[in-house]
Amino acid sequence: MSTIVEVENVTKVYLGGFEALKDTSLKIEEGEILALLGPNGAGKTTLISTICGLSVPTSGQIRVGGHDVVTDFRAARKLIGLVPQEINLEPFEFVINTVRFSRGLFGKSRNDALLESILRDLSLWDKKDSRISALSGGMKRRVLIAKALAHEPRVLFLDEPTAGVDVELRKDMWALVDRLRQDGVTIILTTHYIEEAEAIADRVGIINKGEILLVEDKKDLISRMGRKEMRIELTETIAQIPDSLASYDLTRVDDGAALVYAYNTRGERTGITSLLKDLQAAGLGLKDIQTNQSSLEDIFVTLVQEATP
Ligand SMILES: Nc1ncnc2c1ncn2[C@@H]1O[C@H](COP(=O)(O)OP(=O)(O)OP(=O)(O)O)[C@@H](O)[C@H]1O
């Protein structure tokens, strides 16, 4: 895989002095699906806008397909499709013209067969002769997607694509993302829905207060999610963990009234059966046992909290 988007030490300071991106670096590989997660105001849209060349970085460099997004804007932008959060369509224009015009804007020759297939994929074909103003909000979002795809971009940005959309559109959108992935299109999406990122992304990036806290393979994150904790309440408090239990990942909590055992659910064995036996052999009585699964959401919340002084 080769790198298609390179963000190098990018800082973005808005007029008024607010630093929305702090020395951000990121490499996006061709053909991958990257989900950017972050709380409101984290800088996700700012990052996307700078990559798309809509907002100029205060310092640093961004290249898309090797083209600098500032000095070689047209070549870089031609490779990019952007589905923004806000609906920014011409209300009196017809659907088909909106999409056709967008393709022409990038200097691509007319290709009605391609536009038909995009509109059909988005269940918009029967609306092709409708004016934008006559469409529902969900239909307008579909037009935004069609418009972004009309010039056959190699990198597609979806900014909060499923915020406030119905189940039908969500399903269509993920089917489309799947087809684009098969065609080798690189997809970057921002979302608040962690489960969504988990379902479709290859990698997950977590951004908070203008800083990328982590970019990690989803499978690795899932293996971290697979980490579970078992809380073992004891009948009597203990001053220390007996030496015979030293091989287990145990922590003494509540002044020795309980032990917490951390284990990996995806490992071949959890070690619970032998731990319970060894606890008994060490003469410890069990009052109660509870288990607690850490999820991607827990990891996300923990990381964001840790990064907030
Ligand atoms: N044009 C602007 N001028 C000044 N500040 C701005 C501007 N645009 C965004 N900001 C600020 O920059 C920060 C990052 O905003 P951004 O829209 O990038 O966040 P986000 O992660 O996309 O948030 P959300 O999830 O709410 O869409 C916010 O504090 C926002 O108020």
The ligand as an SDF file (V2000), in Angstrom:
LIG
                    3D

 31 33  0  0  0  0  0  0  0  0999 V2000
  -13.9370   29.5760   11.2020 N   0  0  0  0  0  0  0  0  0  0  0  0
  -13.6370   29.3940   12.4930 C   0  0  0  0  0  0  0  0  0  0  0  0
  -13.2000   30.4230   13.2490 N   0  0  0  0  0  0  0  0  0  0  0  0
  -12.8710   30.2480   14.5510 C   0  0  0  0  0  0  0  0  0  0  0  0
  -12.9550   29.0830   15.2020 N   0  0  0  0  0  0  0  0  0  0  0  0
  -13.3870   28.0200   14.5070 C   0  0  0  0  0  0  0  0  0  0  0  0
  -13.7520   28.1170   13.1150 C   0  0  0  0  0  0  0  0  0  0  0  0
  -14.1540   26.8930   12.6800 N   0  0  0  0  0  0  0  0  0  0  0  0
  -14.0360   26.0720   13.7490 C   0  0  0  0  0  0  0  0  0  0  0  0
  -13.5840   26.7430   14.8240 N   0  0  0  0  0  0  0  0  0  0  0  0
  -13.3070   26.1740   16.1710 C   0  0  0  0  0  0  0  0  0  0  0  0
  -12.3350   25.1620   16.0290 O   0  0  0  0  0  0  0  0  0  0  0  0
  -12.6300   24.0540   16.8680 C   0  0  0  0  0  0  0  0  0  0  0  0
  -12.6960   22.7820   16.0560 C   0  0  0  0  0  0  0  0  0  0  0  0
  -13.8560   22.8110   15.2420 O   0  0  0  0  0  0  0  0  0  0  0  0
  -14.2230   21.6430   14.2280 P   0  0  0  0  0  0  0  0  0  0  0  0
  -15.4850   22.0480   13.5350 O   0  0  0  0  0  0  0  0  0  0  0  0
  -13.0430   21.3240   13.4300 O   0  0  0  0  0  0  0  0  0  0  0  0
  -14.5010   20.4550   15.2610 O   0  0  0  0  0  0  0  0  0  0  0  0
  -15.2020   19.0360   15.0150 P   0  0  0  0  0  0  0  0  0  0  0  0
  -14.3200   18.0540   15.6810 O   0  0  0  0  0  0  0  0  0  0  0  0
  -15.4860   18.8500   13.5810 O   0  0  0  0  0  0  0  0  0  0  0  0
  -16.5390   19.2220   15.8360 O   0  0  0  0  0  0  0  0  0  0  0  0
  -18.0140   18.6020   15.5950 P   0  0  0  0  0  0  0  0  0  0  0  0
  -17.9350   17.1800   16.0050 O   0  0  0  0  0  0  0  0  0  0  0  0
  -18.8250   19.4160   16.5320 O   0  0  0  0  0  0  0  0  0  0  0  0
  -18.3430   18.8200   14.1580 O   0  0  0  0  0  0  0  0  0  0  0  0
  -13.9310   24.3970   17.5860 C   0  0  0  0  0  0  0  0  0  0  0  0
  -13.6150   24.8860   18.8770 O   0  0  0  0  0  0  0  0  0  0  0  0
  -14.5370   25.4750   16.7350 C   0  0  0  0  0  0  0  0  0  0  0  0
  -15.2980   26.3620   17.5200 O   0  0  0  0  0  0  0  0  0  0  0  0
  1  2  1  0
  2  3  1  0
  2  7  2  0
  3  4  2  0
  4  5  1  0
  5  6  2  0
  6  7  1  0
  6 10  1  0
  7  8  1  0
  8  9  2  0
  9 10  1  0
 10 11  1  0
 11 12  1  0
 11 30  1  0
 12 13  1  0
 13 14  1  0
 13 28  1  0
 14 15  1  0
 15 16  1  0
 16 17  2  0
 16 18  1  0
 16 19  1  0
 19 20  1  0
 20 21  2  0
 20 22  1  0
 20 23  1  0
 23 24  1  0
 24 25  2  0
 24 26  1  0
 24 27  1  0
 28 29  1  0
 28 30  1  0
 30 31  1  0
M  END
$$$$
